[in-house]
């Protein structure tokens, strides 16, 4: 069986060698035979009968390889069909070799085609490598890279996405360094952004952009130091490029690099060029890390005012609420802003946690009576419970707060002297004005 497979592979290689020296005329060395074989294979192909089409296709591509691009498009389709049906790994390996050979032969005969040149065909071959030869993905990565080099902004969404996926894996395997991954990311994002600029509604490139961002962020190469080095070197030349500045600030935020000089320079340059909510938010983060609270609050408010449709609206409300809670001790405003954050992102638990902490911090400001102050812990814990119910990701933090502050509930004696029982309805007054249930501290 091994000998038979080897003979098949050698046969294909011999055919490839012969075709290299083939007459370049469209009808080949035997026009009558070419017409016959083309007609026979196409008839079976149209019927979906690939088994009977294949022998005639092989003769057609041998006699007249420059007849039509469809020879190669159909050949790929038939070999892919055979690969998927074949269960013997050794036979499947030979079939994949044949598939890749079809792409190589197409480059030889149609590599100068204006609509689908060599770079385009290499892209198809690279994708096939990543699908059918996963163990040889470094070679697929190299082929895709050459395709991108040749095609530039004309590269397909699939090519740039799979190239970035391979780049991520090569970095994780130690085959390329972080600088190369960053370079790959810059290259493919330039292509993606160029296509989206021409057609903002292109769903393929919109999805590809999301995928590229995920592969890059999850690669482990997007470290603060690597990003600072890359973007600092480019800042002087690109500081007036709005799209580039947006990308820089976004990546630096993801990498936790907001206290870096390049982040501040990029954020302020972006806001000067385009005063958007996101740009204001970036600058607010910068001032917050520098402990310049007033400036941070100023830019957060600017971001909120101009960014009611921004994806970052909830974050800005929450961060401004946190400043009013922790820095300015303006508890009513902190709650109001936290509620706005919840309105903007209902399934986010952190604003509920903040409101509970605001209530606890404000209890002595709102009430002078120890009983009233103790009842505030009921509504605070209610908020912690609500937080984990809408956002399971913060359940651990919420449970810690619940366990801590449940110990501050009124004791049995306090509840008894007010002729109340656990489970009774109760309203905590003042500006808090929240309905809750009576609960005595467990001893």
RODO-2510 file (C-alpha; in nm, 4 decimals, decimal comma):
residues 443
     n   res          X          Y          Z
     1     x     0,0000     0,0000     0,0000
     2     x     0,2846     0,2413     0,0869
     3     x     0,4459     0,1722    -0,2498
     4     x     0,1188     0,2458    -0,4266
     5     x     0,0769     0,5797    -0,2459
     6     x     0,4378     0,6721    -0,3170
     7     x     0,3918     0,5892    -0,6841
     8     x     0,0830     0,8123    -0,6959
     9     x     0,2737     1,1016    -0,5420
    10     x     0,5673     1,0540    -0,7835
    11     x     0,3228     1,0426    -1,0723
    12     x     0,1763     1,3800    -0,9778
    13     x     0,5259     1,5273    -0,9398
    14     x     0,6221     1,3983    -1,2840
    15     x     0,3077     1,5457    -1,4335
    16     x     0,3896     1,8816    -1,2683
    17     x     0,7395     1,8737    -1,4171
    18     x     0,6042     1,7991    -1,7606
    19     x     0,3537     2,0803    -1,7394
    20     x     0,6245     2,3332    -1,6646
    21     x     0,7593     2,2792    -2,0157
    22     x     0,4119     2,2620    -2,1718
    23     x     0,3144     2,4628    -2,4733
    24     x     0,1781     2,7954    -2,3445
    25     x    -0,0998     2,8135    -2,6026
    26     x    -0,4509     2,8037    -2,4534
    27     x    -0,5385     2,4793    -2,6317
    28     x    -0,2013     2,3197    -2,5596
    29     x    -0,0104     2,0786    -2,7834
    30     x    -0,3227     1,8911    -2,8969
    31     x    -0,6231     2,1238    -2,9414
    32     x    -0,8621     1,8425    -3,0367
    33     x    -0,7748     1,6391    -2,7287
    34     x    -0,7977     1,9523    -2,5134
    35     x    -1,1490     2,0299    -2,6354
    36     x    -1,2549     1,6685    -2,5837
    37     x    -1,1183     1,6368    -2,2286
    38     x    -1,2520     1,9785    -2,1281
    39     x    -1,5994     1,8891    -2,2489
    40     x    -1,6050     1,5478    -2,0804
    41     x    -1,4804     1,6586    -1,7400
    42     x    -1,7069     1,9637    -1,7335
    43     x    -2,0146     1,7572    -1,8128
    44     x    -1,9527     1,5266    -1,5180
    45     x    -1,8503     1,8195    -1,2973
    46     x    -2,1755     2,0043    -1,3613
    47     x    -2,3639     1,6916    -1,2506
    48     x    -2,1658     1,6814    -0,9267
    49     x    -2,0127     1,3519    -1,0385
    50     x    -1,6564     1,4290    -0,9313
    51     x    -1,5464     1,0665    -0,9443
    52     x    -1,6005     1,0430    -1,3219
    53     x    -1,4967     1,4052    -1,3829
    54     x    -1,1534     1,3629    -1,2229
    55     x    -0,9837     1,1351    -1,4840
    56     x    -1,0846     1,3662    -1,7693
    57     x    -0,9849     1,6720    -1,5652
    58     x    -0,6356     1,5243    -1,5164
    59     x    -0,5988     1,4722    -1,8906
    60     x    -0,7282     1,8237    -1,9618
    61     x    -0,4874     1,9924    -1,7237
    62     x    -0,2014     1,7865    -1,8654
    63     x    -0,2773     1,8715    -2,2299
    64     x    -0,3864     2,2363    -2,1961
    65     x    -0,3120     2,3843    -1,8514
    66     x    -0,3694     2,7393    -1,9785
    67     x    -0,7191     2,6719    -2,1086
    68     x    -0,9078     2,8391    -1,8208
    69     x    -0,8800     2,9396    -1,4553
    70     x    -1,1849     2,7212    -1,4014
    71     x    -0,9617     2,4171    -1,4449
    72     x    -0,7938     2,5078    -1,1172
    73     x    -1,1054     2,6288    -0,9378
    74     x    -1,2804     2,3013    -1,0251
    75     x    -0,9708     2,0977    -0,9381
    76     x    -0,9587     2,2509    -0,5913
    77     x    -1,3263     2,1764    -0,5394
    78     x    -1,2856     1,8117    -0,6422
    79     x    -0,9734     1,7505    -0,4348
    80     x    -1,1286     1,9125    -0,1277
    81     x    -1,4287     1,6852    -0,1719
    82     x    -1,2014     1,3786    -0,1924
    83     x    -0,9997     1,4919     0,1119
    84     x    -1,3126     1,5203     0,3237
    85     x    -1,4361     1,1773     0,2141
    86     x    -1,1022     0,9992     0,2588
    87     x    -1,0536     0,8318     0,5994
    88     x    -0,7057     0,6861     0,5444
    89     x    -0,4567     0,9489     0,6771
    90     x    -0,1837     0,8426     0,4339
    91     x    -0,4084     0,8715     0,1309
    92     x    -0,5464     1,1965     0,2631
    93     x    -0,1908     1,3305     0,2931
    94     x    -0,1276     1,2583    -0,0773
    95     x    -0,4581     1,4228    -0,1718
    96     x    -0,3630     1,7374     0,0191
    97     x    -0,0310     1,7417    -0,1665
    98     x    -0,2286     1,7254    -0,4900
    99     x    -0,4529     2,0104    -0,3789
   100     x    -0,1533     2,2298    -0,2991
   101     x    -0,0014     2,1332    -0,6335
   102     x    -0,3111     2,2659    -0,8096
   103     x    -0,2485     2,6069    -0,6512
   104     x     0,1183     2,5960    -0,7551
   105     x     0,0261     2,5061    -1,1123
   106     x    -0,2308     2,7845    -1,1243
   107     x     0,0443     3,0303    -1,0270
   108     x     0,2629     2,8982    -1,3095
   109     x    -0,0104     2,9398    -1,5705
   110     x    -0,2266     3,2228    -1,4354
   111     x    -0,0025     3,4002    -1,1838
   112     x    -0,0135     3,7189    -1,3899
   113     x    -0,3923     3,7297    -1,4094
   114     x    -0,5060     4,0851    -1,3338
   115     x    -0,8068     3,9876    -1,1206
   116     x    -0,6569     3,6905    -0,9362
   117     x    -0,2766     3,7157    -0,9505
   118     x    -0,0056     3,5183    -0,7714
   119     x    -0,0635     3,6910    -0,4368
   120     x    -0,4323     3,6023    -0,4447
   121     x    -0,3576     3,2368    -0,5264
   122     x    -0,0972     3,2198    -0,2485
   123     x    -0,3673     3,3404    -0,0108
   124     x    -0,5905     3,0492    -0,1120
   125     x    -0,3007     2,8071    -0,0756
   126     x    -0,2084     2,9446     0,2680
   127     x    -0,5660     2,9042     0,3895
   128     x    -0,5677     2,5461     0,2596
   129     x    -0,2395     2,4809     0,4427
   130     x    -0,3900     2,6048     0,7697
   131     x    -0,6981     2,3864     0,7197
   132     x    -0,5483     2,0630     0,5918
   133     x    -0,1878     2,0766     0,7128
   134     x    -0,2240     2,2161     1,0630
   135     x     0,1009     2,0513     1,1686
   136     x     0,2844     2,2583     0,9059
   137     x     0,1287     2,5899     1,0038
   138     x     0,4651     2,7782     1,0033
   139     x     0,4820     2,7206     0,6271
   140     x     0,1188     2,8284     0,5926
   141     x     0,2047     3,1447     0,7863
   142     x     0,4951     3,2135     0,5481
   143     x     0,2762     3,1634     0,2409
   144     x     0,0039     3,3896     0,3800
   145     x     0,2654     3,6527     0,4628
   146     x     0,3900     3,6496     0,1041
   147     x     0,0308     3,6774    -0,0187
   148     x    -0,0231     3,9829     0,2023
   149     x     0,3035     4,1373     0,0851
   150     x     0,1942     4,1032    -0,2778
   151     x    -0,1734     4,1916    -0,2371
   152     x    -0,1532     4,4656     0,0274
   153     x    -0,4911     4,6252     0,0898
   154     x    -0,6427     4,3910    -0,1712
   155     x    -0,5882     4,0944     0,0624
   156     x    -0,9037     3,9078     0,1600
   157     x    -1,0497     3,9208     0,5097
   158     x    -0,9909     3,5458     0,5514
   159     x    -0,6216     3,5739     0,4628
   160     x    -0,5432     3,8468     0,7165
   161     x    -0,7460     3,6791     0,9912
   162     x    -0,5832     3,3378     0,9497
   163     x    -0,2407     3,5005     0,9174
   164     x    -0,2899     3,6718     1,2547
   165     x    -0,4075     3,3448     1,4084
   166     x    -0,0899     3,1736     1,2865
   167     x     0,1211     3,4631     1,4173
   168     x    -0,0357     3,4203     1,7612
   169     x     0,0405     3,0476     1,7624
   170     x     0,3991     3,0924     1,6424
   171     x     0,4639     3,3371     1,9247
   172     x     0,3187     3,0995     2,1819
   173     x     0,5422     2,8245     2,0416
   174     x     0,8472     3,0492     2,0694
   175     x     0,9057     3,0592     1,6923
   176     x     0,8725     3,4388     1,6571
   177     x     0,9213     3,7244     1,9039
   178     x     0,6749     3,9836     2,0327
   179     x     0,8084     4,2471     1,7959
   180     x     0,7170     4,0293     1,4961
   181     x     0,3645     3,9732     1,6298
   182     x     0,3252     4,3481     1,6756
   183     x     0,4493     4,4048     1,3214
   184     x     0,2026     4,1449     1,1891
   185     x    -0,0783     4,3125     1,3819
   186     x     0,0079     4,6534     1,2385
   187     x     0,0236     4,5109     0,8870
   188     x    -0,3129     4,3344     0,8962
   189     x    -0,4905     4,6169     1,0794
   190     x    -0,3762     4,8617     0,8124
   191     x    -0,5414     4,6335     0,5566
   192     x    -0,8583     4,5927     0,7623
   193     x    -0,8882     4,9664     0,8291
   194     x    -0,8276     5,0505     0,4632
   195     x    -1,1115     4,8196     0,3569
   196     x    -1,3500     4,9475     0,6228
   197     x    -1,2723     5,3033     0,5210
   198     x    -1,3856     5,2210     0,1679
   199     x    -1,6862     5,0203     0,2876
   200     x    -1,7771     5,0716     0,6567
   201     x    -2,0576     4,8144     0,6289
   202     x    -1,8357     4,5284     0,5084
   203     x    -1,9402     4,2527     0,7496
   204     x    -1,6454     4,0282     0,6598
   205     x    -1,3901     4,2899     0,7540
   206     x    -1,5894     4,4015     1,0589
   207     x    -1,5805     4,0448     1,1926
   208     x    -1,2171     4,0116     1,0876
   209     x    -1,1255     4,3243     1,2820
   210     x    -1,2795     4,1768     1,5968
   211     x    -1,0989     3,8470     1,5371
   212     x    -0,7619     4,0106     1,4756
   213     x    -0,7986     4,2134     1,7963
   214     x    -0,8769     3,8953     1,9910
   215     x    -0,5824     3,7005     1,8466
   216     x    -0,3463     3,9902     1,9128
   217     x    -0,4695     4,0598     2,2647
   218     x    -0,4644     3,6902     2,3583
   219     x    -0,1250     3,6243     2,2018
   220     x     0,0667     3,7414     2,5068
   221     x     0,2801     3,9620     2,2831
   222     x     0,0773     4,2753     2,3513
   223     x     0,2756     4,3683     2,6628
   224     x     0,3049     4,7216     2,7870
   225     x     0,6760     4,7420     2,7112
   226     x     0,6404     4,6018     2,3591
   227     x     0,3528     4,8369     2,2743
   228     x     0,5340     5,1403     2,4149
   229     x     0,8404     5,0632     2,2049
   230     x     0,6369     5,0113     1,8877
   231     x     0,4101     5,3140     1,9199
   232     x     0,6697     5,5578     2,0532
   233     x     0,8833     5,4982     1,7444
   234     x     0,5859     5,5794     1,5187
   235     x     0,4249     5,8647     1,7112
   236     x     0,6044     6,1599     1,5497
   237     x     0,5107     6,0452     1,2006
   238     x     0,1514     5,9448     1,2818
   239     x     0,0397     6,1879     1,5537
   240     x    -0,2060     6,3519     1,3120
   241     x    -0,3608     6,0210     1,2041
   242     x    -0,6892     5,9855     1,3923
   243     x    -0,7405     5,6170     1,3124
   244     x    -0,3886     5,5303     1,4249
   245     x    -0,4262     5,7254     1,7504
   246     x    -0,7530     5,5442     1,8233
   247     x    -0,5847     5,2084     1,7745
   248     x    -0,2876     5,3070     1,9918
   249     x    -0,4948     5,4285     2,2852
   250     x    -0,7207     5,1238     2,2670
   251     x    -0,4309     4,8767     2,2734
   252     x    -0,2424     5,0637     2,5467
   253     x    -0,5561     5,0591     2,7627
   254     x    -0,5974     4,6851     2,7136
   255     x    -0,2341     4,6293     2,8126
   256     x    -0,2675     4,8406     3,1283
   257     x    -0,0313     5,1024     2,9860
   258     x    -0,2351     5,4125     3,0625
   259     x     0,0321     5,5652     3,2867
   260     x     0,2871     5,5690     3,0044
   261     x     0,4034     5,8819     2,8256
   262     x     0,3021     5,7479     2,4844
   263     x    -0,0531     5,6929     2,6104
   264     x    -0,0847     6,0503     2,7385
   265     x     0,0628     6,1935     2,4187
   266     x    -0,1663     5,9820     2,2016
   267     x    -0,4777     6,0513     2,4089
   268     x    -0,4289     6,4269     2,4130
   269     x    -0,3404     6,4367     2,0437
   270     x    -0,6558     6,2378     1,9651
   271     x    -0,8771     6,4654     2,1721
   272     x    -0,7336     6,7745     2,0009
   273     x    -0,8052     6,6246     1,6598
   274     x    -1,1381     6,4651     1,7424
   275     x    -1,2989     6,5453     2,0785
   276     x    -1,4915     6,2197     2,1194
   277     x    -1,6140     6,0495     2,4337
   278     x    -1,3490     5,7809     2,3999
   279     x    -1,0710     6,0390     2,3742
   280     x    -1,2024     6,2252     2,6783
   281     x    -1,2220     5,8960     2,8671
   282     x    -0,8606     5,8160     2,7841
   283     x    -0,7429     6,1498     2,9170
   284     x    -0,9563     6,1085     3,2301
   285     x    -0,7884     5,7732     3,2959
   286     x    -0,4521     5,9419     3,2560
   287     x    -0,5323     6,2138     3,5119
   288     x    -0,6876     5,9603     3,7478
   289     x    -0,3670     5,7555     3,7518
   290     x    -0,1741     6,0739     3,8229
   291     x    -0,4128     6,1381     4,1140
   292     x    -0,5308     6,4615     3,9544
   293     x    -0,8927     6,4012     4,0498
   294     x    -1,0384     6,7341     3,9425
   295     x    -0,8986     6,7010     3,5901
   296     x    -1,0099     6,3392     3,5753
   297     x    -1,3634     6,4385     3,6767
   298     x    -1,3620     6,7215     3,4230
   299     x    -1,2766     6,4915     3,1328
   300     x    -1,5153     6,2206     3,2480
   301     x    -1,7963     6,4739     3,2433
   302     x    -1,6883     6,5911     2,8975
   303     x    -1,6909     6,2322     2,7791
   304     x    -2,0388     6,1761     2,9215
   305     x    -2,1738     6,4974     2,7695
   306     x    -2,0608     6,4139     2,4168
   307     x    -2,0804     6,0355     2,4348
   308     x    -2,4349     5,9316     2,5160
   309     x    -2,4103     5,6650     2,2434
   310     x    -2,0567     5,5591     2,3342
   311     x    -1,9769     5,2003     2,4323
   312     x    -1,7736     5,3491     2,7180
   313     x    -2,0635     5,5514     2,8634
   314     x    -2,1263     5,3081     3,1499
   315     x    -1,7557     5,3043     3,2394
   316     x    -1,7426     5,6840     3,2492
   317     x    -2,0503     5,7117     3,4697
   318     x    -1,9087     5,4475     3,7035
   319     x    -1,5659     5,6096     3,7256
   320     x    -1,7159     5,9533     3,7934
   321     x    -1,9400     5,7951     4,0573
   322     x    -1,6335     5,6373     4,2180
   323     x    -1,4581     5,9764     4,2321
   324     x    -1,7613     6,1356     4,3962
   325     x    -1,7734     5,8505     4,6477
   326     x    -1,4064     5,8189     4,7369
   327     x    -1,2622     6,1656     4,6703
   328     x    -1,5427     6,4209     4,7064
   329     x    -1,7665     6,2319     4,9525
   330     x    -2,0679     6,3465     4,7525
   331     x    -2,2685     6,0329     4,8188
   332     x    -2,5983     6,1356     4,6608
   333     x    -2,4261     6,2299     4,3361
   334     x    -2,2236     5,9071     4,3486
   335     x    -2,5444     5,7035     4,3667
   336     x    -2,7074     5,9028     4,0887
   337     x    -2,4090     5,8444     3,8604
   338     x    -2,3914     5,4733     3,9485
   339     x    -2,7582     5,4388     3,8555
   340     x    -2,6775     5,6001     3,5211
   341     x    -2,4036     5,3410     3,4719
   342     x    -2,6580     5,0647     3,5381
   343     x    -2,8991     5,2226     3,2910
   344     x    -2,6254     5,2212     3,0263
   345     x    -2,5154     4,8627     3,1021
   346     x    -2,7837     4,6754     3,2992
   347     x    -2,5945     4,3473     3,3394
   348     x    -2,2911     4,5067     3,5068
   349     x    -2,2557     4,4330     3,8773
   350     x    -1,9916     4,6841     3,9845
   351     x    -2,2248     4,9881     4,0033
   352     x    -2,4512     4,7924     4,2403
   353     x    -2,1518     4,7136     4,4610
   354     x    -2,0605     5,0802     4,4594
   355     x    -2,4124     5,1913     4,5591
   356     x    -2,4049     4,9507     4,8536
   357     x    -2,0718     5,0947     4,9670
   358     x    -2,2042     5,4481     4,9163
   359     x    -2,4956     5,3729     5,1495
   360     x    -2,2664     5,2371     5,4175
   361     x    -2,0352     5,5387     5,3931
   362     x    -2,3311     5,7829     5,4024
   363     x    -2,5250     5,6252     5,6895
   364     x    -2,3987     5,8612     5,9608
   365     x    -2,4468     6,1616     5,7332
   366     x    -2,8091     6,0641     5,6647
   367     x    -2,9099     5,9384     6,0126
   368     x    -2,8152     6,0211     6,3697
   369     x    -3,0101     5,7379     6,5358
   370     x    -2,8111     5,4099     6,5757
   371     x    -3,1156     5,2051     6,4694
   372     x    -3,1578     5,3979     6,1449
   373     x    -2,7875     5,3707     6,0785
   374     x    -2,7984     4,9943     6,1321
   375     x    -3,0887     4,9503     5,8895
   376     x    -2,8738     5,0963     5,6113
   377     x    -2,6788     4,7701     5,6080
   378     x    -2,9937     4,5924     5,4926
   379     x    -3,0222     4,7979     5,1734
   380     x    -2,6453     4,7855     5,1222
   381     x    -2,6479     4,4051     5,1315
   382     x    -2,9500     4,4077     4,9002
   383     x    -2,7324     4,5869     4,6439
   384     x    -2,4516     4,3342     4,6852
   385     x    -2,6989     4,0504     4,6281
   386     x    -2,8377     4,2266     4,3213
   387     x    -2,4841     4,2757     4,1867
   388     x    -2,4028     3,9056     4,1758
   389     x    -2,7457     3,8180     4,0386
   390     x    -2,6925     4,0326     3,7278
   391     x    -2,3175     3,9753     3,6948
   392     x    -2,1874     3,6335     3,8072
   393     x    -1,8289     3,7419     3,7352
   394     x    -1,8227     3,9574     4,0491
   395     x    -1,9892     3,6949     4,2713
   396     x    -1,6800     3,6408     4,4889
   397     x    -1,6428     4,0116     4,5624
   398     x    -2,0142     4,0435     4,6298
   399     x    -2,0164     3,7439     4,8664
   400     x    -1,7261     3,8870     5,0647
   401     x    -1,9141     4,2145     5,1089
   402     x    -2,2353     4,0304     5,2004
   403     x    -2,0565     3,8234     5,4656
   404     x    -1,8773     4,1271     5,6047
   405     x    -2,1690     4,3665     5,6332
   406     x    -2,4365     4,1162     5,7368
   407     x    -2,2580     4,1230     6,0727
   408     x    -2,3672     4,4870     6,1100
   409     x    -2,7400     4,4138     6,0866
   410     x    -2,9486     4,5199     6,3897
   411     x    -2,9390     4,2517     6,6589
   412     x    -3,2412     4,0533     6,7815
   413     x    -3,2940     4,2858     7,0748
   414     x    -3,3106     4,5981     6,8583
   415     x    -3,5575     4,4299     6,6236
   416     x    -3,7688     4,2993     6,9137
   417     x    -3,7998     4,6402     7,0838
   418     x    -3,9397     4,7801     6,7632
   419     x    -4,2002     4,5021     6,7487
   420     x    -4,0613     4,3741     6,4216
   421     x    -3,9841     4,0295     6,2864
   422     x    -3,7453     3,8971     6,0265
   423     x    -3,9020     3,9253     5,6835
   424     x    -4,1175     4,2293     5,7619
   425     x    -4,1193     4,5053     5,5017
   426     x    -3,9219     4,8139     5,5919
   427     x    -3,8288     5,1421     5,4212
   428     x    -3,4946     5,3057     5,4903
   429     x    -3,5655     5,6798     5,4801
   430     x    -3,3696     5,9938     5,4002
   431     x    -3,2412     6,0403     5,0479
   432     x    -3,1630     5,6680     5,0414
   433     x    -3,5376     5,5892     5,0401
   434     x    -3,5093     5,2153     4,9698
   435     x    -3,7540     4,9352     5,0528
   436     x    -3,6081     4,6236     5,2121
   437     x    -3,6742     4,3344     5,4512
   438     x    -3,6050     4,3204     5,8234
   439     x    -3,3155     4,0867     5,9102
   440     x    -3,1594     4,0478     6,2529
   441     x    -2,7924     3,9733     6,2923
   442     x    -2,7220     3,6005     6,3279
   443     x    -2,5407     3,5163     6,6506
***
